């Protein structure tokens, strides 16, 4: 039997999802009401699937997704949201995270569960990010893999960092060069990152 955890700050939604999951024979191992609960419950239960809302107090669904993926890049996550046009949609597409829109019916839930359960988690392809150094007016872009993106966001020299939709262009990942750049950046040396980057012609951030 497939098992899961269900995360939503609205108790009625949690109860409804759990009721539907019981009907389609999915075992609910635990419930939570924010992204922090999701991460803690994932570590405790290692469920087959995580169902999570996006808009939740204190720790949101994006926090849950990023930190669960840090714990296990192959974790299977389904977003259940009242805003299917969320600004993070491209990020979810990149991570192959399906989105179920509220309100939903049991047939949709069953279909998504069957699809994600029968599909192997494929590697995340390299993608482009846009970022800004602290005390720098320009935005820059470069190509990274998902692990590098997460490390990039944690660098003390980076002010903003977002994923850019790639427009289907051919992207080649320079993995070793970027690893070297990240290691230097931890020591506040941004020279190698700047060498691998280019100034963006789009001044604003976009996802």
C-alpha positions as CSV (number, residue, x, y, z in Angstrom):
1,X,0.0,0.0,0.0
2,X,1.2,3.5,-0.9
3,X,1.7,5.7,2.2
4,X,1.9,9.5,2.6
5,X,1.9,12.5,4.9
6,X,-0.6,15.4,4.4
7,X,0.4,19.0,5.2
8,X,-2.1,21.9,5.2
9,X,-2.9,24.7,7.6
10,X,-6.7,24.2,7.1
11,X,-8.0,21.2,9.2
12,X,-11.0,20.8,6.9
13,X,-8.8,20.4,3.8
14,X,-6.6,17.9,5.7
15,X,-9.6,15.9,6.7
16,X,-11.0,15.9,3.1
17,X,-7.7,14.8,1.6
18,X,-7.3,12.1,4.1
19,X,-10.9,10.9,3.5
20,X,-10.3,10.7,-0.3
21,X,-6.9,8.9,0.3
22,X,-8.6,6.3,2.5
23,X,-11.1,5.6,-0.3
24,X,-8.3,5.0,-2.9
25,X,-6.3,2.9,-0.4
26,X,-3.5,5.3,0.4
27,X,-2.3,5.1,4.0
28,X,-1.9,8.5,5.8
29,X,1.0,8.1,8.2
30,X,0.9,11.6,9.7
31,X,-0.6,15.1,9.3
32,X,1.0,18.5,9.8
33,X,0.0,22.2,9.3
34,X,3.2,23.9,8.0
35,X,6.4,23.4,6.1
36,X,8.4,22.7,9.2
37,X,6.0,19.9,10.2
38,X,6.4,18.5,6.7
39,X,10.2,18.3,6.9
40,X,10.2,16.8,10.4
41,X,7.4,14.3,9.5
42,X,9.3,13.3,6.3
43,X,12.4,12.6,8.2
44,X,10.5,10.5,10.8
45,X,8.3,8.5,8.4
46,X,10.0,8.6,5.0
47,X,6.6,8.4,3.2
48,X,6.1,7.4,-0.4
49,X,4.4,10.7,-1.1
50,X,4.1,14.1,0.5
51,X,1.0,16.2,0.0
52,X,1.5,19.8,0.8
53,X,-0.3,23.1,0.6
54,X,1.8,26.2,-0.4
55,X,0.4,29.1,1.6
56,X,0.9,28.3,5.3
57,X,2.0,30.4,8.2
58,X,5.6,30.6,9.4
59,X,7.0,27.8,7.1
60,X,5.3,27.5,3.8
61,X,5.1,24.8,1.2
62,X,8.1,26.0,-0.7
63,X,10.2,25.6,2.5
64,X,8.9,22.0,2.8
65,X,9.7,21.2,-0.8
66,X,13.2,22.6,-0.8
67,X,14.2,21.0,2.5
68,X,12.6,17.6,1.8
69,X,14.4,17.6,-1.6
70,X,17.7,18.4,0.3
71,X,17.0,15.4,2.5
72,X,16.1,13.1,-0.5
73,X,16.3,14.4,-4.1
74,X,14.0,11.5,-5.2
75,X,11.2,12.4,-2.7
76,X,7.8,12.4,-4.4
77,X,5.8,15.5,-3.6
78,X,2.3,16.6,-4.7
79,X,1.3,20.2,-4.3
80,X,-2.4,20.9,-3.4
81,X,-3.1,24.6,-3.7
82,X,-5.9,27.1,-4.3
83,X,-3.5,29.0,-6.6
84,X,-2.5,26.8,-9.5
85,X,-0.8,29.8,-11.2
86,X,1.6,30.3,-8.4
87,X,4.8,32.2,-9.3
88,X,6.8,29.1,-8.4
89,X,5.1,26.9,-11.0
90,X,8.2,26.7,-13.2
91,X,10.2,25.5,-10.2
92,X,7.6,22.7,-9.6
93,X,7.7,21.8,-13.3
94,X,11.5,21.6,-13.0
95,X,11.3,19.2,-10.1
96,X,8.5,17.3,-11.7
97,X,6.1,18.1,-8.9
98,X,2.4,17.8,-9.9
99,X,-0.1,20.4,-8.8
100,X,-3.7,19.6,-7.8
101,X,-5.9,22.7,-7.7
102,X,-8.4,23.3,-4.9
103,X,-11.3,22.4,-5.0
104,X,-10.6,19.0,-6.5
105,X,-12.4,15.7,-6.8
106,X,-11.4,12.1,-6.0
107,X,-10.8,11.1,-9.6
108,X,-8.2,13.8,-10.0
109,X,-6.5,12.8,-6.8
110,X,-6.5,9.1,-7.8
111,X,-5.0,9.9,-11.2
112,X,-2.2,12.0,-9.8
113,X,-1.3,9.4,-7.1
114,X,-1.3,6.6,-9.7
115,X,0.9,8.6,-12.1
116,X,3.5,9.7,-9.5
117,X,3.6,6.2,-7.9
118,X,4.3,4.5,-11.2
119,X,6.9,7.0,-12.4
120,X,10.6,6.8,-11.5
121,X,12.1,10.1,-10.4
122,X,14.2,11.4,-13.3
123,X,17.4,13.5,-12.8
124,X,16.7,17.3,-12.7
125,X,18.3,18.9,-15.8
126,X,20.6,21.8,-15.4
127,X,18.9,25.2,-15.5
128,X,19.7,28.9,-15.5
129,X,19.6,31.2,-12.4
130,X,19.6,34.9,-12.1
131,X,21.1,36.5,-9.0
132,X,22.6,39.6,-7.6
133,X,25.7,40.1,-5.4
134,X,25.5,42.2,-2.3
135,X,26.4,45.8,-2.9
136,X,26.1,45.3,-6.7
137,X,23.5,46.8,-8.9
138,X,23.8,44.3,-11.8
139,X,21.9,41.0,-12.1
140,X,23.9,38.0,-13.4
141,X,23.0,34.6,-14.8
142,X,24.7,31.3,-14.9
143,X,23.9,27.6,-15.3
144,X,23.8,25.2,-12.3
145,X,22.3,21.9,-11.3
146,X,19.8,21.7,-8.4
147,X,22.3,21.0,-5.7
148,X,24.4,23.9,-6.8
149,X,21.3,26.1,-6.9
150,X,20.5,25.3,-3.2
151,X,24.2,26.0,-2.2
152,X,24.2,29.2,-4.2
153,X,21.2,30.6,-2.3
154,X,23.0,30.1,1.0
155,X,26.1,32.0,0.0
156,X,26.7,35.1,2.2
157,X,27.8,37.2,-0.8
158,X,24.5,36.6,-2.7
159,X,21.7,39.1,-2.2
160,X,19.0,37.5,-4.5
161,X,18.8,34.2,-6.4
162,X,16.0,32.9,-8.6
163,X,15.4,30.3,-11.3
164,X,15.0,31.6,-14.8
165,X,12.9,29.8,-17.3
166,X,15.3,28.5,-20.0
167,X,13.3,29.2,-23.2
168,X,14.3,25.8,-24.5
169,X,17.9,26.8,-25.3
170,X,20.7,24.3,-25.2
171,X,22.4,24.5,-21.8
172,X,25.7,22.8,-20.9
173,X,26.6,22.3,-17.3
174,X,30.2,23.0,-16.2
175,X,29.9,21.1,-13.0
176,X,33.5,21.0,-11.8
177,X,34.0,24.7,-12.6
178,X,30.8,25.7,-10.6
179,X,31.8,23.5,-7.7
180,X,35.1,25.4,-7.6
181,X,33.3,28.7,-7.8
182,X,31.0,27.8,-4.9
183,X,33.9,26.6,-2.7
184,X,35.6,30.0,-3.2
185,X,32.4,31.9,-2.7
186,X,32.0,30.4,0.8
187,X,35.2,32.3,1.6
188,X,33.7,35.5,0.1
189,X,35.7,35.2,-3.1
190,X,33.3,35.8,-5.9
191,X,35.9,36.0,-8.7
192,X,35.3,32.5,-10.1
193,X,31.5,32.9,-10.0
194,X,31.8,36.1,-11.8
195,X,33.9,34.5,-14.5
196,X,31.2,31.8,-15.1
197,X,28.4,34.4,-15.1
198,X,27.2,37.0,-17.5
199,X,25.3,40.2,-16.8
200,X,21.6,39.8,-17.4
201,X,19.9,42.1,-19.9
202,X,16.7,41.7,-17.9
203,X,17.0,44.0,-14.9
204,X,14.2,42.4,-12.9
205,X,13.9,39.0,-11.2
206,X,11.6,36.4,-12.7
207,X,10.8,32.8,-11.9
